[in-house]
């Protein structure tokens, strides 16, 4: 069987990013270190089979390589960067999106006691990559060479991946995140609501009632898990969607601002500059020049 690095290299040989026919699986290759770039990390396990990367969430830095994986259980804004890569030794890795419902179901069959709420520890962590966890990933990538077998065998291997994660050193974190009624689970519901309604005015009391928490508890646990307040998280969603609208749909800054819920284009421009380091037009022009030069 190919090593994980060999398998990822095969499918990313002609492009940096490979969105596989397995909907939860994405492969990537980078041939040089990169500058940090803003991203949204979905509930997932991320690791590199060769090279090294890091993700910064708030003031926390998570570095991972072939011996360590990063796991996130919420939709978290962060800054991702490739640290070690070269044309001869590219950074090769994968992102696998987790299904918290599968984790919750498998956890019910475990005899382990329900862990204490770990919201204060944040929603991302670094775990140790073991042969037992790497093996199902190797088999999942091997199935890409057998497209006719994917519908039958991939769901079985994916279920095993979730099971192996529940046996890893990040078991307690994942089980707590998937536990209905925990603070972590309720914050996950709040994040989902914000992602759907980011363009609407935010009333924290109503959001807290929606997830069955007090406003003070919502603020406390929301910040512990995301490093942001609900309002800051909404702002991050709005600004990134506006950036996408300007870049991909050619909207001007004012139109994008109104589309995502801003009432003042000048306020939008100030907040955009703070997040991305340049006013909207200058930032979008620079991104287009970089894309044209690539």
C-alpha positions as a Markdown table, in Angstrom:
| # | Residue | x | y | z |
|---|---|---|---|---|
| 1 | Unk | 0.0 | 0.0 | 0.0 |
| 2 | Unk | 1.2 | 3.5 | -0.8 |
| 3 | Unk | 2.3 | 5.7 | 2.1 |
| 4 | Unk | 0.0 | 8.6 | 2.9 |
| 5 | Unk | 2.6 | 11.0 | 1.4 |
| 6 | Unk | 2.7 | 9.0 | -1.8 |
| 7 | Unk | -1.0 | 8.8 | -2.1 |
| 8 | Unk | -1.5 | 12.5 | -1.6 |
| 9 | Unk | 1.3 | 13.3 | -4.0 |
| 10 | Unk | -0.4 | 11.2 | -6.7 |
| 11 | Unk | -3.7 | 13.1 | -6.5 |
| 12 | Unk | -2.1 | 16.6 | -6.2 |
| 13 | Unk | 0.6 | 16.2 | -8.8 |
| 14 | Unk | -1.1 | 18.5 | -11.3 |
| 15 | Unk | -2.8 | 20.9 | -8.9 |
| 16 | Unk | -2.3 | 22.3 | -5.4 |
| 17 | Unk | -5.8 | 21.4 | -4.2 |
| 18 | Unk | -7.7 | 18.2 | -4.9 |
| 19 | Unk | -11.4 | 18.0 | -3.9 |
| 20 | Unk | -11.9 | 14.2 | -3.9 |
| 21 | Unk | -15.1 | 12.3 | -4.8 |
| 22 | Unk | -15.3 | 11.5 | -1.1 |
| 23 | Unk | -17.2 | 14.6 | -0.1 |
| 24 | Unk | -15.5 | 15.0 | 3.3 |
| 25 | Unk | -11.9 | 14.6 | 2.0 |
| 26 | Unk | -9.7 | 17.3 | 0.6 |
| 27 | Unk | -6.0 | 16.9 | -0.3 |
| 28 | Unk | -3.4 | 19.7 | -0.7 |
| 29 | Unk | 0.2 | 20.2 | -1.9 |
| 30 | Unk | 2.3 | 23.3 | -1.3 |
| 31 | Unk | 5.8 | 23.6 | -2.9 |
| 32 | Unk | 7.0 | 26.5 | -0.7 |
| 33 | Unk | 6.3 | 28.1 | 2.7 |
| 34 | Unk | 3.4 | 30.5 | 2.6 |
| 35 | Unk | 2.4 | 33.7 | 4.3 |
| 36 | Unk | -0.5 | 33.4 | 6.7 |
| 37 | Unk | -4.0 | 33.5 | 5.1 |
| 38 | Unk | -7.3 | 34.0 | 6.8 |
| 39 | Unk | -9.6 | 30.9 | 6.7 |
| 40 | Unk | -12.6 | 29.2 | 8.3 |
| 41 | Unk | -11.8 | 25.8 | 9.7 |
| 42 | Unk | -14.8 | 23.4 | 9.8 |
| 43 | Unk | -15.1 | 20.6 | 12.3 |
| 44 | Unk | -12.3 | 18.4 | 10.9 |
| 45 | Unk | -9.0 | 16.6 | 11.4 |
| 46 | Unk | -6.1 | 18.1 | 9.5 |
| 47 | Unk | -2.6 | 16.7 | 9.2 |
| 48 | Unk | 0.4 | 16.7 | 6.9 |
| 49 | Unk | 2.1 | 13.5 | 5.7 |
| 50 | Unk | 5.1 | 15.6 | 4.7 |
| 51 | Unk | 6.2 | 19.1 | 5.8 |
| 52 | Unk | 4.7 | 21.2 | 8.5 |
| 53 | Unk | 1.9 | 23.7 | 8.9 |
| 54 | Unk | 0.4 | 25.9 | 11.6 |
| 55 | Unk | -3.0 | 27.4 | 12.4 |
| 56 | Unk | -3.4 | 30.5 | 14.6 |
| 57 | Unk | -6.7 | 31.0 | 16.4 |
| 58 | Unk | -6.7 | 34.1 | 18.5 |
| 59 | Unk | -3.5 | 34.0 | 20.5 |
| 60 | Unk | -3.2 | 30.2 | 20.3 |
| 61 | Unk | -0.8 | 28.6 | 17.7 |
| 62 | Unk | -1.3 | 25.0 | 16.7 |
| 63 | Unk | 1.7 | 23.5 | 14.8 |
| 64 | Unk | 1.3 | 20.0 | 13.2 |
| 65 | Unk | 3.4 | 17.7 | 11.0 |
| 66 | Unk | 3.6 | 14.0 | 10.1 |
| 67 | Unk | 3.6 | 13.0 | 13.8 |
| 68 | Unk | 0.7 | 15.3 | 15.0 |
| 69 | Unk | -2.7 | 16.1 | 13.8 |
| 70 | Unk | -4.9 | 19.1 | 14.5 |
| 71 | Unk | -8.6 | 18.5 | 15.3 |
| 72 | Unk | -11.3 | 21.2 | 15.5 |
| 73 | Unk | -14.9 | 20.5 | 16.5 |
| 74 | Unk | -16.4 | 23.9 | 15.6 |
| 75 | Unk | -16.4 | 26.3 | 12.7 |
| 76 | Unk | -13.5 | 28.5 | 13.7 |
| 77 | Unk | -11.9 | 31.5 | 12.1 |
| 78 | Unk | -8.1 | 31.4 | 12.0 |
| 79 | Unk | -4.9 | 32.1 | 10.1 |
| 80 | Unk | -3.3 | 29.1 | 8.3 |
| 81 | Unk | 0.4 | 28.9 | 7.1 |
| 82 | Unk | 2.7 | 26.4 | 5.6 |
| 83 | Unk | 6.0 | 26.3 | 7.5 |
| 84 | Unk | 8.0 | 23.6 | 5.8 |
| 85 | Unk | 7.9 | 22.9 | 2.0 |
| 86 | Unk | 10.1 | 22.9 | -1.1 |
| 87 | Unk | 9.7 | 21.7 | -4.7 |
| 88 | Unk | 11.6 | 18.5 | -3.8 |
| 89 | Unk | 9.9 | 18.0 | -0.5 |
| 90 | Unk | 6.4 | 19.6 | -0.8 |
| 91 | Unk | 4.1 | 20.0 | 2.1 |
| 92 | Unk | 1.5 | 17.2 | 1.5 |
| 93 | Unk | -1.6 | 16.9 | 3.6 |
| 94 | Unk | -5.3 | 16.3 | 4.0 |
| 95 | Unk | -8.4 | 17.8 | 5.6 |
| 96 | Unk | -11.1 | 15.4 | 6.6 |
| 97 | Unk | -14.4 | 16.9 | 7.8 |
| 98 | Unk | -15.9 | 15.3 | 10.8 |
| 99 | Unk | -19.5 | 14.3 | 11.4 |
| 100 | Unk | -20.3 | 15.1 | 15.1 |
| 101 | Unk | -23.5 | 13.0 | 14.8 |
| 102 | Unk | -21.4 | 9.9 | 14.0 |
| 103 | Unk | -19.1 | 10.8 | 17.0 |
| 104 | Unk | -22.1 | 11.1 | 19.3 |
| 105 | Unk | -23.6 | 7.8 | 18.1 |
| 106 | Unk | -20.3 | 5.9 | 18.5 |
| 107 | Unk | -19.7 | 7.6 | 21.9 |
| 108 | Unk | -23.0 | 6.1 | 23.2 |
| 109 | Unk | -21.5 | 2.6 | 22.7 |
| 110 | Unk | -18.4 | 3.5 | 24.8 |
| 111 | Unk | -18.2 | 2.5 | 28.4 |
| 112 | Unk | -16.1 | 5.5 | 29.2 |
| 113 | Unk | -17.8 | 8.1 | 31.5 |
| 114 | Unk | -19.0 | 11.4 | 30.0 |
| 115 | Unk | -16.1 | 13.8 | 30.3 |
| 116 | Unk | -16.3 | 17.1 | 32.1 |
| 117 | Unk | -17.1 | 20.1 | 29.9 |
| 118 | Unk | -13.8 | 21.2 | 28.3 |
| 119 | Unk | -15.1 | 24.5 | 26.8 |
| 120 | Unk | -12.4 | 26.4 | 28.7 |
| 121 | Unk | -9.7 | 24.5 | 26.8 |
| 122 | Unk | -10.8 | 25.8 | 23.4 |
| 123 | Unk | -12.2 | 24.0 | 20.4 |
| 124 | Unk | -9.0 | 23.1 | 18.6 |
| 125 | Unk | -6.2 | 20.9 | 19.8 |
| 126 | Unk | -3.1 | 18.9 | 18.7 |
| 127 | Unk | -3.2 | 15.1 | 18.9 |
| 128 | Unk | -0.7 | 12.4 | 18.3 |
| 129 | Unk | -0.9 | 10.6 | 15.0 |
| 130 | Unk | -0.7 | 6.8 | 15.6 |
| 131 | Unk | -0.5 | 3.9 | 13.2 |
| 132 | Unk | -4.0 | 2.9 | 14.2 |
| 133 | Unk | -5.4 | 6.2 | 13.0 |
| 134 | Unk | -3.2 | 6.6 | 10.0 |
| 135 | Unk | -4.2 | 3.1 | 8.7 |
| 136 | Unk | -7.9 | 3.9 | 7.8 |
| 137 | Unk | -6.8 | 7.1 | 6.1 |
| 138 | Unk | -4.4 | 5.1 | 3.9 |
| 139 | Unk | -7.2 | 2.8 | 3.0 |
| 140 | Unk | -9.6 | 5.7 | 2.3 |
| 141 | Unk | -7.1 | 7.2 | -0.1 |
| 142 | Unk | -6.5 | 3.8 | -1.7 |
| 143 | Unk | -10.2 | 3.7 | -2.5 |
| 144 | Unk | -9.7 | 6.7 | -4.8 |
| 145 | Unk | -8.2 | 4.2 | -7.3 |
| 146 | Unk | -11.4 | 2.1 | -7.1 |
| 147 | Unk | -14.2 | 4.5 | -8.0 |
| 148 | Unk | -16.7 | 1.7 | -8.3 |
| 149 | Unk | -16.0 | 0.6 | -4.7 |
| 150 | Unk | -16.3 | 4.1 | -3.2 |
| 151 | Unk | -20.1 | 4.1 | -2.5 |
| 152 | Unk | -19.9 | 0.7 | -0.7 |
| 153 | Unk | -16.6 | 0.8 | 1.2 |
| 154 | Unk | -15.9 | 4.5 | 1.8 |
| 155 | Unk | -18.7 | 4.9 | 4.4 |
| 156 | Unk | -17.3 | 1.9 | 6.3 |
| 157 | Unk | -13.8 | 3.3 | 6.4 |
| 158 | Unk | -15.1 | 6.8 | 7.3 |
| 159 | Unk | -17.0 | 5.3 | 10.3 |
| 160 | Unk | -13.8 | 3.6 | 11.4 |
| 161 | Unk | -11.9 | 7.0 | 11.2 |
| 162 | Unk | -14.4 | 8.5 | 13.7 |
| 163 | Unk | -14.1 | 5.4 | 15.9 |
| 164 | Unk | -10.3 | 5.6 | 15.9 |
| 165 | Unk | -10.5 | 9.3 | 16.8 |
| 166 | Unk | -12.6 | 8.4 | 19.8 |
| 167 | Unk | -9.7 | 6.1 | 20.9 |
| 168 | Unk | -7.1 | 8.8 | 20.4 |
| 169 | Unk | -5.7 | 11.3 | 22.9 |
| 170 | Unk | -8.4 | 13.8 | 21.8 |
| 171 | Unk | -11.3 | 11.4 | 22.7 |
| 172 | Unk | -12.6 | 13.5 | 25.6 |
| 173 | Unk | -12.6 | 16.7 | 23.6 |
| 174 | Unk | -14.6 | 15.2 | 20.7 |
| 175 | Unk | -17.0 | 13.3 | 22.9 |
| 176 | Unk | -17.8 | 16.5 | 24.9 |
| 177 | Unk | -18.3 | 18.6 | 21.8 |
| 178 | Unk | -20.8 | 16.0 | 20.5 |
| 179 | Unk | -22.6 | 15.7 | 23.8 |
| 180 | Unk | -26.1 | 17.2 | 23.6 |
| 181 | Unk | -26.7 | 19.7 | 26.3 |
| 182 | Unk | -23.1 | 20.6 | 27.0 |
| 183 | Unk | -21.9 | 24.2 | 26.7 |
| 184 | Unk | -19.8 | 23.2 | 23.7 |
| 185 | Unk | -22.7 | 21.7 | 21.9 |
| 186 | Unk | -24.8 | 24.9 | 22.5 |
| 187 | Unk | -22.0 | 27.1 | 21.3 |
| 188 | Unk | -21.9 | 25.0 | 18.1 |
| 189 | Unk | -25.6 | 25.7 | 17.6 |
| 190 | Unk | -25.0 | 29.4 | 18.1 |
| 191 | Unk | -22.2 | 29.3 | 15.5 |
| 192 | Unk | -24.5 | 27.5 | 13.0 |
| 193 | Unk | -27.1 | 30.2 | 13.6 |
| 194 | Unk | -24.7 | 33.0 | 13.0 |
| 195 | Unk | -23.4 | 31.4 | 9.8 |
| 196 | Unk | -27.0 | 31.4 | 8.4 |
| 197 | Unk | -28.0 | 34.8 | 9.7 |
| 198 | Unk | -24.8 | 36.9 | 9.6 |
| 199 | Unk | -26.4 | 39.7 | 7.5 |
| 200 | Unk | -29.1 | 40.2 | 10.1 |
| 201 | Unk | -28.9 | 42.5 | 13.2 |
| 202 | Unk | -27.5 | 40.5 | 16.1 |
| 203 | Unk | -29.4 | 40.5 | 19.4 |
| 204 | Unk | -27.4 | 38.5 | 21.8 |
| 205 | Unk | -30.3 | 37.9 | 24.2 |
| 206 | Unk | -32.3 | 36.3 | 21.4 |
| 207 | Unk | -29.3 | 34.2 | 20.3 |
| 208 | Unk | -28.8 | 33.0 | 23.9 |
| 209 | Unk | -32.4 | 32.1 | 24.2 |
| 210 | Unk | -32.2 | 30.2 | 20.9 |
| 211 | Unk | -29.5 | 27.9 | 22.3 |
| 212 | Unk | -31.0 | 27.8 | 25.8 |
| 213 | Unk | -28.2 | 29.7 | 27.6 |
| 214 | Unk | -28.1 | 33.0 | 29.6 |
| 215 | Unk | -26.5 | 35.9 | 27.8 |
| 216 | Unk | -23.6 | 35.9 | 30.2 |
| 217 | Unk | -22.9 | 32.2 | 29.8 |
| 218 | Unk | -23.1 | 32.5 | 26.0 |
| 219 | Unk | -20.5 | 35.3 | 26.1 |
| 220 | Unk | -18.2 | 33.4 | 28.4 |
| 221 | Unk | -18.2 | 30.0 | 26.7 |
| 222 | Unk | -18.4 | 31.5 | 23.2 |
| 223 | Unk | -15.2 | 33.5 | 23.8 |
| 224 | Unk | -13.5 | 30.5 | 25.5 |
| 225 | Unk | -14.1 | 28.3 | 22.4 |
| 226 | Unk | -13.7 | 30.8 | 19.6 |
| 227 | Unk | -11.5 | 33.5 | 21.2 |
| 228 | Unk | -14.2 | 36.0 | 19.9 |
| 229 | Unk | -17.5 | 37.5 | 21.1 |
| 230 | Unk | -20.6 | 36.6 | 19.1 |
| 231 | Unk | -20.5 | 40.1 | 17.6 |
| 232 | Unk | -16.8 | 39.8 | 16.6 |
| 233 | Unk | -17.6 | 36.4 | 15.0 |
| 234 | Unk | -20.5 | 37.9 | 13.0 |
| 235 | Unk | -18.2 | 40.7 | 11.9 |
| 236 | Unk | -15.6 | 38.1 | 10.7 |
| 237 | Unk | -18.3 | 36.3 | 8.7 |
| 238 | Unk | -19.5 | 39.5 | 7.2 |
| 239 | Unk | -16.1 | 40.8 | 6.1 |
| 240 | Unk | -15.0 | 37.5 | 4.6 |
| 241 | Unk | -18.2 | 37.1 | 2.7 |
| 242 | Unk | -17.8 | 40.7 | 1.4 |
| 243 | Unk | -14.3 | 39.9 | 0.3 |
| 244 | Unk | -15.6 | 36.9 | -1.6 |
| 245 | Unk | -18.3 | 39.0 | -3.3 |
| 246 | Unk | -15.8 | 41.6 | -4.4 |
| 247 | Unk | -13.3 | 39.1 | -5.7 |
| 248 | Unk | -15.6 | 36.5 | -7.3 |
| 249 | Unk | -18.7 | 38.5 | -8.2 |
| 250 | Unk | -17.1 | 41.8 | -9.0 |
| 251 | Unk | -19.2 | 43.8 | -6.5 |
| 252 | Unk | -17.9 | 47.2 | -5.5 |
| 253 | Unk | -17.1 | 47.8 | -1.8 |
| 254 | Unk | -20.3 | 49.7 | -1.0 |
| 255 | Unk | -22.5 | 47.0 | -2.7 |
| 256 | Unk | -20.7 | 44.2 | -0.9 |
| 257 | Unk | -21.0 | 46.1 | 2.4 |
| 258 | Unk | -24.8 | 46.5 | 2.1 |
| 259 | Unk | -25.2 | 42.9 | 0.9 |
| 260 | Unk | -23.6 | 41.5 | 4.1 |
| 261 | Unk | -25.5 | 43.7 | 6.5 |
| 262 | Unk | -23.4 | 46.9 | 7.0 |
| 263 | Unk | -25.3 | 50.2 | 7.0 |
| 264 | Unk | -22.2 | 52.4 | 6.7 |
| 265 | Unk | -19.6 | 51.9 | 3.9 |
| 266 | Unk | -17.1 | 53.9 | 5.9 |
| 267 | Unk | -17.4 | 51.6 | 8.9 |
| 268 | Unk | -17.1 | 48.6 | 6.6 |
| 269 | Unk | -13.9 | 50.0 | 5.1 |
| 270 | Unk | -12.4 | 50.6 | 8.5 |
| 271 | Unk | -13.2 | 47.2 | 9.8 |
| 272 | Unk | -12.1 | 45.5 | 6.6 |
| 273 | Unk | -8.7 | 47.3 | 6.8 |
| 274 | Unk | -8.2 | 46.1 | 10.4 |
| 275 | Unk | -8.9 | 42.5 | 9.4 |
| 276 | Unk | -7.1 | 42.3 | 6.1 |
| 277 | Unk | -4.4 | 45.0 | 6.4 |
| 278 | Unk | -5.6 | 47.1 | 3.5 |
| 279 | Unk | -8.7 | 48.9 | 2.3 |
| 280 | Unk | -11.1 | 46.9 | 0.2 |
| 281 | Unk | -10.2 | 48.0 | -3.3 |
| 282 | Unk | -6.4 | 47.8 | -2.6 |
| 283 | Unk | -6.8 | 44.4 | -1.1 |
| 284 | Unk | -8.9 | 43.0 | -3.9 |
| 285 | Unk | -6.6 | 44.5 | -6.6 |
| 286 | Unk | -3.6 | 42.9 | -4.9 |
| 287 | Unk | -5.3 | 39.5 | -4.8 |
| 288 | Unk | -6.2 | 39.7 | -8.5 |
| 289 | Unk | -2.6 | 40.6 | -9.3 |
| 290 | Unk | -1.3 | 37.6 | -7.3 |
| 291 | Unk | -3.8 | 35.3 | -9.1 |
| 292 | Unk | -2.8 | 36.6 | -12.5 |
| 293 | Unk | 0.9 | 36.1 | -11.7 |
| 294 | Unk | 0.4 | 32.5 | -10.5 |
